[in-house]
Amino acid sequence: MPEPQLSIAQYFHERTKYHPETLARASRELDWDNQPIPFKEYKIGTTIDLKLYFKNSFPGDPDRTVQERLSWFLFCSYGITAQIQTMGSPMYLRAAPSAGGLYPAELYLISKGTQELPAGLYNYQAKTHSLIRFWDSDVWPGLQKATFWHPALETTKLAIATTAIFYRSAWRYLDRAYRRIFLDTGHLLGNIELAGSINDYRPHPIGGFNDEALNQLLYLDSSQESVVTLIPIADLLDISQNLPPFRTALSSPTKTDYPKIAEGELLSACHQATKIDSDTSGSGGWSKPSEQELPKDKYNFPFCTKVSTKTSAIEWGENLEGLEKTMLKRRSTRGYSGASISLEQLKALLDFTYQAQHYTNQRLERSPDYFDLSLISTFVAVTSVSDLEEGCYYYAPSSQELRQIRFKNLRRELYFLCLGQDLGRDASAVVFHTADLSKAVAKYGDRAYRYLHLDSGHLGQRLNLAAIYTGVGVSGIGGFFDDKVNEAIGIPEDEAVLYITTLGRPRSGY
């Protein structure tokens, strides 16, 4: 009896894996004459200069006006925080990290109509920290219809749409760019979540919507740019907008009947297969969940070493001033010294990433929205953490403990599976986010592939910020020998590796 054909998301994942035998042959010279520009321009529209609202406010100021709150919210989410001079055009760095500095995401603000922002469509111009209003009519009814009447849009007056301009990332990473685009957007969602808390907004991300309807609403050429998430923004200073969390994800069809797809067409084919055009969940599709479900703890071997990760919450300072400043100064570490980080530091990073309920007394959301955290597993390869034995550990979020599943120093393997990057070799610990892809597809269809990478990037960004604040170097890695990771850390072959985050002591000058 023939084996059932993989869904197109599973097929895409298999086809875009890196292998030692083929990676060198697949390498190519970049087409520098057609390097993408990471900024979108509009020929017409009304400009609103958000820099004006920086003059009389500052990070941590609890008395910001609506305009000041919105300005800081957008700046902390995706604003330009540094400029690097190059031989050609300057390279601009933003609050959210992006693979290769390519920044495939665009931010759009959609207003139902407020005193400060008339109804219409706005694009966030990161380069000038401004909004350009390119459509001045009420589009809220169309937004509600495209999201299958999501309850969060009933009382909110603002929403953010994040889109992906595929070529910006595919220029360098080809078909595998699809993974990186959603990881990058996950970083952005992490910033939007935390910047919202700092500025008294509560984002309600939506991952299930009618793709083409939203693309048309924003006047996008969907072959080049497409909506990735839609995020109603509740103003917490307006009691009518203080909403409970709602379901965030809907299913797409599972496509198994398809011909062999040529190299260079995998990204487009996967994106088309993950689209939704109708709500198949029934009238209760957006019913309220009790709380974001953490993954069920596993790898509970009877004789494995277990290390509690319970610890004091990171103190982010008065009015979250420390968090806001960290978001604006965050940089990916480019080199580690190989020296140890402490077990207490590792505990603090895991606590902030997974135990959001410990931070409610600091005005942070106790249950931030993900698409489905129950599908994500986390493993930590330890090479140099004081008071923690070398090896690979499964992180059990509900029990708040590390469970050892491998008993060896993996430094050599980490260097190899991270494509020979020194970051893998010299890190003190390496965090892996993985998922059972077949289980995820069974639950959400091919659209699960989006949700898994968005959630992994979101978790990765919380790791990023906690690491920088506590003095630990951090850098995400989206390029790795997929199957070799499974071998090295000792997890099943059907567990898809989604993202790697390296942690360590920064090397001097890095």
C-alpha positions as CSV (number, residue, x, y, z in Angstrom):
1,M,0.0,0.0,0.0
2,P,1.6,3.3,-1.0
3,E,2.4,5.9,1.7
4,P,0.1,8.9,1.7
5,Q,1.6,12.0,0.0
6,L,2.9,14.7,2.3
7,S,0.9,17.9,2.6
8,I,2.4,20.8,0.7
9,A,3.7,22.4,3.9
10,Q,5.5,19.2,4.8
11,Y,6.8,18.8,1.3
12,F,8.0,22.4,1.3
13,H,9.8,21.8,4.6
14,E,11.5,18.7,3.3
15,R,12.5,20.4,0.0
16,T,14.0,23.4,1.7
17,K,16.2,21.6,4.2
18,Y,19.9,22.2,4.2
19,H,22.1,19.2,3.7
20,P,26.0,19.1,3.9
21,E,26.2,17.3,0.6
22,T,24.2,19.8,-1.3
23,L,24.6,23.2,0.4
24,A,27.9,24.1,-1.4
25,R,26.4,23.3,-4.8
26,A,23.4,25.4,-4.0
27,S,25.4,28.5,-3.1
28,R,25.5,31.3,-5.6
29,E,26.6,34.9,-6.0
30,L,24.0,37.5,-4.9
31,D,22.6,39.7,-7.6
32,W,23.7,43.0,-6.1
33,D,22.3,45.0,-9.1
34,N,18.8,43.9,-8.0
35,Q,19.2,44.1,-4.2
36,P,15.8,44.9,-2.7
37,I,15.2,48.2,-0.9
38,P,13.7,47.6,2.5
39,F,11.3,50.6,2.4
40,K,8.0,51.0,0.6
41,E,7.3,54.3,-1.1
42,Y,4.0,56.0,-1.9
43,K,3.7,58.6,-4.7
44,I,0.6,60.1,-3.2
45,G,-0.9,60.5,0.3
46,T,-1.0,62.7,3.4
47,T,2.0,62.4,5.7
48,I,1.8,62.5,9.5
49,D,5.2,63.2,11.1
50,L,5.4,61.0,14.2
51,K,8.7,62.5,15.3
52,L,6.8,65.6,16.5
53,Y,5.5,63.5,19.4
54,F,9.0,62.6,20.7
55,K,9.7,66.2,21.7
56,N,7.8,66.3,25.0
57,S,7.9,62.6,26.0
58,F,10.5,60.0,26.9
59,P,10.8,56.3,27.5
60,G,8.9,55.3,30.6
61,D,6.8,58.5,30.7
62,P,3.3,57.5,32.1
63,D,1.6,60.7,30.9
64,R,2.0,60.4,27.2
65,T,-0.8,61.7,25.0
66,V,-2.5,59.4,22.5
67,Q,-0.3,60.6,19.7
68,E,2.9,60.2,21.8
69,R,1.8,56.7,22.9
70,L,1.2,55.7,19.2
71,S,4.5,57.2,18.1
72,W,6.5,55.3,20.7
73,F,4.5,52.1,20.2
74,L,5.3,52.0,16.5
75,F,8.9,53.1,17.0
76,C,9.6,50.4,19.6
77,S,7.9,47.8,17.4
78,Y,9.7,48.4,14.1
79,G,11.4,51.8,14.1
80,I,14.9,52.5,12.8
81,T,17.3,52.5,15.8
82,A,20.7,52.7,14.1
83,Q,22.4,53.4,10.9
84,I,25.5,51.8,9.5
85,Q,27.6,53.4,6.8
86,T,28.5,51.1,3.9
87,M,30.3,51.6,0.6
88,G,26.9,52.2,-0.9
89,S,23.6,53.1,0.7
90,P,23.5,53.1,4.5
91,M,22.2,50.0,6.3
92,Y,19.4,50.8,8.6
93,L,18.8,48.6,11.7
94,R,15.3,48.3,13.3
95,A,13.9,47.5,16.7
96,A,13.0,44.0,15.5
97,P,15.7,41.7,14.1
98,S,15.6,40.4,10.6
99,A,17.6,37.7,8.8
100,G,20.3,39.3,6.8
101,G,19.0,42.8,7.6
102,L,16.5,42.4,4.8
103,Y,13.3,43.4,6.7
104,P,10.6,41.8,4.5
105,A,7.8,43.0,6.8
106,E,5.7,46.1,6.2
107,L,3.4,47.7,8.8
108,Y,0.0,49.2,7.9
109,L,-2.2,51.0,10.4
110,I,-6.0,50.8,9.8
111,S,-8.2,53.3,11.5
112,K,-11.9,53.0,12.1
113,G,-11.9,56.7,12.8
114,T,-10.6,58.5,15.9
115,Q,-10.1,62.1,16.8
116,E,-6.3,61.7,16.2
117,L,-6.5,59.4,13.1
118,P,-9.3,59.8,10.6
119,A,-10.7,56.6,9.1
120,G,-8.5,55.1,6.4
121,L,-5.4,53.2,5.6
122,Y,-1.9,54.2,6.7
123,N,1.5,52.8,5.9
124,Y,4.2,53.1,8.6
125,Q,7.3,54.8,7.0
126,A,10.1,53.5,9.2
127,K,12.8,55.5,7.5
128,T,11.2,58.8,8.4
129,H,9.1,57.6,11.4
130,S,5.9,58.8,9.9
131,L,2.5,57.6,8.7
132,I,1.3,58.1,5.1
133,R,-2.4,58.0,4.7
134,F,-3.0,56.6,1.3
135,W,-6.7,55.8,1.5
136,D,-9.2,58.1,3.3
137,S,-12.4,56.1,3.4
138,D,-13.9,53.8,6.1
139,V,-12.7,50.2,5.5
140,W,-13.6,48.8,8.9
141,P,-16.6,46.8,7.6
142,G,-14.4,45.2,5.0
143,L,-11.9,44.4,7.6
144,Q,-14.5,42.7,9.8
145,K,-15.8,40.7,6.9
146,A,-12.3,39.6,5.9
147,T,-11.6,38.3,9.4
148,F,-14.9,36.5,9.6
149,W,-16.3,39.0,12.1
150,H,-13.6,38.6,14.8
151,P,-14.9,39.9,18.1
152,A,-11.8,42.0,18.8
153,L,-12.8,44.3,15.9
154,E,-16.2,45.1,17.4
155,T,-15.0,47.7,20.0
156,T,-11.4,48.5,18.8
157,K,-10.7,51.4,16.6
158,L,-7.2,50.7,15.3
159,A,-5.6,47.6,13.8
160,I,-2.2,46.8,12.4
161,A,-1.6,44.6,9.4
162,T,1.8,43.1,8.9
163,T,2.7,42.1,5.4
164,A,5.6,40.3,3.7
165,I,7.3,41.5,0.6
166,F,8.6,38.1,-0.5
167,Y,11.5,39.3,-2.8
168,R,13.2,41.2,0.0
169,S,14.1,37.9,1.7
170,A,14.0,35.6,-1.3
171,W,16.7,37.7,-3.0
172,R,19.2,36.1,-0.6
173,Y,17.5,33.0,0.8
174,L,15.5,31.7,-2.2
175,D,12.7,29.4,-1.3
176,R,13.8,28.9,2.3
177,A,13.1,32.6,2.7
178,Y,9.5,31.7,3.5
179,R,10.6,30.3,6.8
180,R,12.6,33.4,7.6
181,I,9.8,35.7,6.6
182,F,7.5,34.2,9.3
183,L,10.3,34.1,11.9
184,D,11.0,37.7,11.2
185,T,7.3,38.6,11.6
186,G,7.3,36.6,14.8
187,H,10.1,38.9,16.1
188,L,7.9,41.8,15.2
189,L,4.9,40.3,17.0
190,G,7.0,40.0,20.1
191,N,7.9,43.7,19.9
192,I,4.3,44.7,19.2
193,E,3.1,42.7,22.2
194,L,5.6,44.3,24.6
195,A,5.5,47.8,23.1
196,G,1.8,47.6,23.6
197,S,2.1,47.0,27.3
198,I,4.5,49.9,27.7
199,N,2.1,52.2,25.9
200,D,-1.2,51.0,27.3
201,Y,-2.3,49.0,24.2
202,R,-3.3,45.3,24.0
203,P,-2.7,43.7,20.6
204,H,-5.0,40.8,19.6
205,P,-3.2,39.0,16.7
206,I,-5.3,37.2,14.2
207,G,-3.7,34.5,12.0
208,G,-6.9,33.2,10.3
209,F,-8.5,35.5,7.7
210,N,-9.5,35.7,4.1
211,D,-6.1,36.4,2.6
212,E,-7.2,37.8,-0.8
213,A,-9.8,40.0,0.8
214,L,-7.3,41.6,3.1
215,N,-4.7,42.0,0.3
216,Q,-7.3,43.7,-1.8
217,L,-8.4,45.9,1.1
218,L,-4.8,47.2,1.4
219,Y,-4.4,47.5,-2.4
220,L,-1.5,44.9,-2.5
221,D,-0.2,43.0,-5.5
222,S,-0.6,39.6,-3.8
223,S,2.0,38.0,-6.1
224,Q,4.6,40.3,-4.5
225,E,3.2,41.2,-1.1
226,S,0.7,39.6,1.2
227,V,-0.9,40.1,4.6
228,V,0.7,37.8,7.2
229,T,-1.1,38.9,10.4
230,L,-3.9,41.3,11.3
231,I,-3.8,42.8,14.8
232,P,-6.7,44.7,16.4
233,I,-5.2,47.1,18.9
234,A,-7.2,47.7,22.1
235,D,-6.6,51.0,23.9
236,L,-6.4,49.9,27.6
237,L,-7.3,53.5,28.7
238,D,-10.7,53.0,27.1
239,I,-12.6,50.5,29.3
240,S,-14.9,49.5,26.5
241,Q,-11.8,48.2,24.6
242,N,-10.4,46.1,27.5
243,L,-11.1,42.8,25.9
244,P,-10.5,39.2,26.9
245,P,-8.2,37.1,24.7
246,F,-9.8,35.3,21.8
247,R,-8.9,32.5,19.5
248,T,-6.2,33.5,17.1
249,A,-5.8,30.7,14.5
250,L,-8.1,29.1,11.9
251,S,-7.4,26.1,9.7
252,S,-6.7,26.0,6.0
253,P,-7.2,23.1,3.6
254,T,-4.6,20.4,3.6
255,K,-3.3,20.1,0.0
256,T,-1.8,16.7,-0.9
257,D,-2.7,16.6,-4.6
258,Y,0.0,18.5,-6.4
259,P,2.7,17.9,-9.0
260,K,6.4,18.1,-8.4
261,I,7.3,21.7,-7.8
262,A,10.4,23.2,-9.4
263,E,13.1,25.0,-7.4
264,G,12.3,28.7,-7.2
265,E,8.6,28.1,-7.1
266,L,8.3,26.4,-3.7
267,L,7.8,29.6,-1.8
268,S,4.9,30.8,-3.9
269,A,3.3,27.3,-4.0
270,C,3.5,27.0,-0.2
271,H,2.1,30.4,0.4
272,Q,-0.8,29.8,-2.0
273,A,-1.6,26.4,-0.3
274,T,-1.7,28.1,3.1
275,K,-4.3,30.6,2.2
276,I,-7.8,30.7,3.6
277,D,-10.9,31.9,1.7
278,S,-13.7,30.9,4.2
279,D,-14.2,30.1,7.8
280,T,-14.6,26.4,8.1
281,S,-14.8,26.3,11.9
282,G,-18.5,27.2,12.1
283,S,-20.2,29.9,14.1
284,G,-18.0,29.3,17.2
285,G,-14.7,29.9,15.3
286,W,-13.6,32.8,17.4
287,S,-14.8,31.5,20.8
288,K,-12.8,32.7,23.8
289,P,-10.0,30.4,25.0
290,S,-9.6,30.0,28.7
291,E,-5.9,30.9,28.5
292,Q,-3.0,30.3,26.1
293,E,-2.1,26.6,26.4
294,L,1.5,25.8,27.0
295,P,3.0,22.6,25.5
296,K,2.3,19.5,27.6
297,D,5.5,18.5,29.4
298,K,7.2,15.4,28.0
299,Y,10.5,13.6,28.0
300,N,9.9,12.7,31.7
301,F,12.4,9.8,31.9
302,P,12.5,8.2,35.4
303,F,16.2,8.6,35.9
304,C,16.9,11.8,34.0
305,T,18.5,14.8,35.7
306,K,15.8,17.5,36.4
307,V,16.7,21.1,37.2
308,S,14.1,23.6,38.4
309,T,14.0,26.8,36.5
310,K,11.8,28.6,39.0
311,T,13.3,32.0,39.7
312,S,12.5,35.6,40.5
313,A,11.0,37.6,37.7
314,I,13.2,40.1,35.8
315,E,12.6,43.6,37.1
316,W,12.1,45.9,34.1
317,G,12.1,49.1,36.1
318,E,9.6,51.8,36.8
319,N,6.9,52.0,34.0
320,L,8.9,49.3,32.1
321,E,11.6,51.9,31.3
322,G,14.2,49.2,31.2
323,L,12.3,47.1,28.7
324,E,11.6,50.0,26.4
325,K,15.3,51.0,26.4
326,T,16.3,47.4,25.7
327,M,14.0,47.2,22.7
328,L,15.7,50.3,21.3
329,K,19.3,49.2,21.9
330,R,18.9,45.5,21.0
331,R,21.5,44.1,18.7
332,S,22.3,40.6,17.6
333,T,25.6,39.4,19.0
334,R,28.2,38.6,16.3
335,G,30.7,36.7,18.4
336,Y,31.0,34.8,21.7
337,S,34.0,34.3,23.9
338,G,33.2,30.7,24.9
339,A,33.0,31.7,28.6
340,S,30.1,30.5,30.8
341,I,26.9,32.2,31.5
342,S,25.3,31.4,34.9
343,L,22.4,29.1,35.5
344,E,20.5,31.9,37.1
345,Q,20.8,33.9,33.9
346,L,19.5,31.0,31.8
347,K,16.6,30.6,34.3
348,A,15.7,34.3,34.0
349,L,15.6,34.1,30.2
350,L,13.4,31.0,30.2
351,D,11.1,32.6,32.8
352,F,10.5,35.7,30.8
353,T,10.0,33.8,27.6
354,Y,7.5,31.3,28.9
355,Q,6.1,32.4,32.2
356,A,4.4,35.6,31.3
357,Q,2.1,35.3,34.3
358,H,5.1,36.2,36.6
359,Y,5.1,39.8,35.1
360,T,1.6,41.0,35.6
361,N,2.6,43.2,38.5
362,Q,4.9,45.1,36.1
363,R,1.9,45.8,33.7
364,L,2.8,43.1,31.2
365,E,0.2,40.8,29.8
366,R,-0.2,37.6,31.7
367,S,-1.3,35.6,28.7
368,P,0.0,37.2,25.5
369,D,-1.5,35.9,22.3
370,Y,0.3,33.2,20.2
371,F,-1.3,31.1,17.5
372,D,-0.8,27.7,19.2
373,L,2.1,27.3,21.7
374,S,0.9,23.8,22.5
375,L,2.6,22.7,19.3
376,I,6.0,24.1,20.1
377,S,8.7,22.2,22.0
378,T,11.9,23.7,23.4
379,F,15.3,22.1,23.9
380,V,18.5,23.7,25.3
381,A,21.9,22.4,24.4
382,V,24.3,23.4,27.2
383,T,28.0,23.6,26.6
384,S,29.1,26.2,29.3
385,V,26.6,27.1,31.9
386,S,27.9,27.3,35.5
387,D,26.3,24.8,37.9
388,L,24.6,22.9,35.0
389,E,25.9,19.7,33.5
390,E,26.8,19.7,29.8
391,G,24.3,18.0,27.5
392,C,20.9,18.6,25.9
393,Y,17.8,19.4,28.0
394,Y,14.1,19.4,27.3
395,Y,12.4,22.5,28.8
396,A,9.1,21.6,30.5
397,P,7.2,24.9,30.7
398,S,4.4,23.7,32.9
399,S,6.7,22.1,35.5
400,Q,9.3,24.9,35.0
401,E,12.2,22.5,34.8
402,L,15.0,21.4,32.5
403,R,15.1,17.6,31.9
404,Q,18.3,16.2,30.6
405,I,18.0,13.9,27.5
406,R,21.7,13.9,26.3
407,F,24.8,13.6,28.4
408,K,27.7,15.0,26.3
409,N,29.3,18.2,25.2
410,L,27.8,19.1,21.9
411,R,30.1,22.0,21.0
412,R,31.6,20.3,17.9
413,E,28.2,19.2,16.7
414,L,26.7,22.7,17.2
415,Y,29.4,24.2,15.1
416,F,28.7,21.8,12.3
417,L,24.9,21.9,12.3
418,C,24.9,25.7,12.4
419,L,26.6,25.7,9.0
420,G,30.1,26.2,10.5
421,Q,29.2,29.4,12.2
422,D,31.4,30.4,15.2
423,L,28.2,31.4,17.0
424,G,27.2,27.8,17.4
425,R,30.6,26.7,18.5
426,D,31.3,29.4,21.1
427,A,27.8,29.8,22.6
428,S,27.2,28.8,26.2
429,A,23.8,27.4,25.4
430,V,21.7,27.0,22.3
431,V,17.9,27.0,22.3
432,F,16.0,25.0,19.7
433,H,12.3,25.4,18.9
434,T,10.7,22.4,17.3
435,A,7.3,21.0,16.4
436,D,5.7,17.8,15.2
437,L,4.8,19.0,11.7
438,S,2.4,16.2,10.9
439,K,0.5,16.8,14.1
440,A,0.3,20.6,13.4
441,V,-0.9,20.0,9.9
442,A,-3.6,17.6,11.1
443,K,-4.8,20.4,13.4
444,Y,-4.6,23.5,11.1
445,G,-4.0,22.3,7.6
446,D,-1.1,23.7,5.7
447,R,-1.5,27.1,7.4
448,A,0.1,25.5,10.5
449,Y,3.4,26.2,8.8
450,R,2.8,29.9,9.2
451,Y,1.7,29.6,12.8
452,L,4.7,27.5,13.9
453,H,7.3,29.9,12.6
454,L,5.4,33.0,13.8
455,D,5.2,31.6,17.3
456,S,8.9,30.5,17.2
457,G,10.0,34.0,16.2
458,H,7.8,35.5,18.9
459,L,9.4,33.3,21.6
460,G,12.8,34.1,20.1
461,Q,12.2,37.8,20.5
462,R,11.3,37.5,24.2
463,L,14.6,35.5,24.6
464,N,16.4,38.3,22.7
465,L,15.2,41.1,24.9
466,A,15.7,39.2,28.2
467,A,19.2,38.3,27.2
468,I,20.3,41.8,26.3
469,Y,18.8,43.2,29.5
470,T,20.6,40.7,31.7
471,G,24.0,41.0,30.0
472,V,23.9,37.8,27.9
473,G,24.8,37.8,24.2
474,V,22.1,36.5,21.9
475,S,21.7,35.7,18.2
476,G,19.1,33.8,16.2
477,I,20.0,31.4,13.5
478,G,17.6,30.4,10.7
479,G,20.1,28.5,8.6
480,F,21.1,25.0,9.8
481,F,21.4,21.4,8.7
482,D,17.9,20.4,9.7
483,D,18.3,16.6,10.0
484,K,21.6,16.9,11.8
485,V,19.9,18.9,14.6
486,N,17.6,16.0,15.3
487,E,20.6,13.7,15.4
488,A,22.6,15.9,17.7
489,I,20.0,16.7,20.3
490,G,18.4,13.3,20.2
491,I,14.8,14.1,19.1
492,P,12.6,12.1,16.7
493,E,13.0,12.6,12.9
494,D,9.4,13.8,12.5
495,E,10.1,16.8,14.9
496,A,10.7,19.7,12.6
497,V,13.4,22.2,13.7
498,L,12.0,25.7,13.4
499,Y,14.5,28.1,14.9
500,I,17.7,28.3,16.8
501,T,18.7,30.9,19.3
502,T,22.3,31.1,20.6
503,L,23.2,32.5,24.0
504,G,26.7,33.3,25.4
505,R,29.2,35.8,26.7
506,P,29.8,38.4,24.0
507,R,33.4,38.5,22.7
508,S,35.1,41.9,23.2
509,G,34.1,44.2,20.4
510,Y,31.0,42.2,19.4
